[in-house]
């Protein structure tokens, strides 16, 4: 089933059923250090990625540390 | 009074030998950044938190710097309390750390901190268990407000971010230092080593800088200069400056001059 969600500020059609599947679908290495995810303004901790569903209309942020001052 | 070998910079429950905090932005390439950070002697390096680019997968700052430096995430670019708080929470999850350099800018042209929102965001984050280091204006009253809500340090600017204008209001900075019950880190505006030395001479506990090194013609050399400047300024502060006088005071004996 495809859900419409907003991923990092862009509308997207998502096949993934969970946050963990979404990361895999997006080519994000879930084992990589430094990745963090928020769904609808709340951080989803790494151990909960597999159990957190992606639902229609969700706003999802996938971030990591970059250079900065 | 501590000697130089025992002069620890204690902030947010951490202890460091270096009083120079370095940014990791704007270097011409990765190697120059690594060389510059090494030459700076810094133990703390700031990073930003950004959306993962879904096209390219850039190298991980955690893998690059994580073992060697304590990473201090910032909320650079955030313009609302909500965005800054969520960015801090994402940073805590991403880096497994409890401290954050809280930046809440008022607009993108000046990059000046929004003091009103800053206090609100700091208060929220402190309540959620963060150690908050707010980047703020060089305003002693605002700094006190930030301390009142539980900030672990204050980071007043010397001048606007990336401007290289140095310390535009040394009197304010000195006043902040004199009144502050938490460490004061002069952040932003440093252009040359003498600016960093001045910040330390005024009594700041540390200096944070980025563009002054990353944008210089020879970043590792400038990083070494900044390291020495911070050390010199700190030693000068601890040694205690002479009072300013309006007129000369001879340092040679006044008696025994020949020809008198």
HADDOCK unambig.tbl for C-alpha pairs under 7 A between the chains (distance, minus, plus):
assign (segid A and resid 8 and name CA) (segid B and resid 51 and name CA) 6.25 0.50 0.50
assign (segid A and resid 26 and name CA) (segid B and resid 54 and name CA) 6.74 0.50 0.50
assign (segid A and resid 33 and name CA) (segid B and resid 62 and name CA) 6.62 0.50 0.50
assign (segid A and resid 34 and name CA) (segid B and resid 62 and name CA) 6.18 0.50 0.50
assign (segid A and resid 34 and name CA) (segid B and resid 94 and name CA) 4.22 0.50 0.50
assign (segid A and resid 34 and name CA) (segid B and resid 95 and name CA) 5.58 0.50 0.50
assign (segid A and resid 35 and name CA) (segid B and resid 94 and name CA) 5.19 0.50 0.50
assign (segid A and resid 36 and name CA) (segid B and resid 90 and name CA) 5.67 0.50 0.50
assign (segid A and resid 36 and name CA) (segid B and resid 93 and name CA) 5.87 0.50 0.50
assign (segid A and resid 36 and name CA) (segid B and resid 94 and name CA) 4.85 0.50 0.50
assign (segid A and resid 37 and name CA) (segid B and resid 90 and name CA) 6.87 0.50 0.50
assign (segid A and resid 41 and name CA) (segid B and resid 86 and name CA) 6.69 0.50 0.50
assign (segid A and resid 43 and name CA) (segid B and resid 89 and name CA) 6.76 0.50 0.50
assign (segid A and resid 43 and name CA) (segid B and resid 90 and name CA) 6.27 0.50 0.50
assign (segid A and resid 45 and name CA) (segid B and resid 93 and name CA) 6.77 0.50 0.50
assign (segid A and resid 61 and name CA) (segid B and resid 51 and name CA) 6.83 0.50 0.50
assign (segid A and resid 62 and name CA) (segid B and resid 51 and name CA) 5.62 0.50 0.50
assign (segid A and resid 62 and name CA) (segid B and resid 52 and name CA) 5.94 0.50 0.50
assign (segid A and resid 63 and name CA) (segid B and resid 49 and name CA) 6.37 0.50 0.50
assign (segid A and resid 63 and name CA) (segid B and resid 50 and name CA) 5.19 0.50 0.50
assign (segid A and resid 63 and name CA) (segid B and resid 51 and name CA) 4.18 0.50 0.50
assign (segid A and resid 63 and name CA) (segid B and resid 52 and name CA) 4.98 0.50 0.50
assign (segid A and resid 64 and name CA) (segid B and resid 49 and name CA) 5.53 0.50 0.50
assign (segid A and resid 64 and name CA) (segid B and resid 50 and name CA) 5.77 0.50 0.50
assign (segid A and resid 64 and name CA) (segid B and resid 51 and name CA) 6.53 0.50 0.50
assign (segid A and resid 64 and name CA) (segid B and resid 52 and name CA) 6.17 0.50 0.50
assign (segid A and resid 64 and name CA) (segid B and resid 94 and name CA) 6.40 0.50 0.50
assign (segid A and resid 65 and name CA) (segid B and resid 47 and name CA) 5.99 0.50 0.50
assign (segid A and resid 65 and name CA) (segid B and resid 48 and name CA) 5.47 0.50 0.50
assign (segid A and resid 65 and name CA) (segid B and resid 49 and name CA) 4.50 0.50 0.50
assign (segid A and resid 65 and name CA) (segid B and resid 50 and name CA) 6.29 0.50 0.50
assign (segid A and resid 65 and name CA) (segid B and resid 61 and name CA) 6.08 0.50 0.50
assign (segid A and resid 66 and name CA) (segid B and resid 47 and name CA) 5.72 0.50 0.50
assign (segid A and resid 66 and name CA) (segid B and resid 48 and name CA) 5.09 0.50 0.50
assign (segid A and resid 66 and name CA) (segid B and resid 49 and name CA) 5.84 0.50 0.50
assign (segid A and resid 66 and name CA) (segid B and resid 50 and name CA) 6.36 0.50 0.50
assign (segid A and resid 66 and name CA) (segid B and resid 61 and name CA) 6.14 0.50 0.50
assign (segid A and resid 67 and name CA) (segid B and resid 24 and name CA) 4.93 0.50 0.50
assign (segid A and resid 67 and name CA) (segid B and resid 25 and name CA) 4.63 0.50 0.50
assign (segid A and resid 67 and name CA) (segid B and resid 47 and name CA) 5.08 0.50 0.50
assign (segid A and resid 67 and name CA) (segid B and resid 48 and name CA) 5.74 0.50 0.50
assign (segid A and resid 68 and name CA) (segid B and resid 23 and name CA) 5.75 0.50 0.50
assign (segid A and resid 68 and name CA) (segid B and resid 24 and name CA) 4.98 0.50 0.50
assign (segid A and resid 68 and name CA) (segid B and resid 25 and name CA) 4.11 0.50 0.50
assign (segid A and resid 68 and name CA) (segid B and resid 46 and name CA) 6.21 0.50 0.50
assign (segid A and resid 68 and name CA) (segid B and resid 47 and name CA) 4.59 0.50 0.50
assign (segid A and resid 68 and name CA) (segid B and resid 48 and name CA) 4.78 0.50 0.50
assign (segid A and resid 69 and name CA) (segid B and resid 23 and name CA) 3.89 0.50 0.50
assign (segid A and resid 69 and name CA) (segid B and resid 24 and name CA) 5.79 0.50 0.50
assign (segid A and resid 69 and name CA) (segid B and resid 25 and name CA) 5.60 0.50 0.50
assign (segid A and resid 69 and name CA) (segid B and resid 46 and name CA) 5.59 0.50 0.50
assign (segid A and resid 69 and name CA) (segid B and resid 47 and name CA) 6.31 0.50 0.50
assign (segid A and resid 69 and name CA) (segid B and resid 210 and name CA) 5.70 0.50 0.50
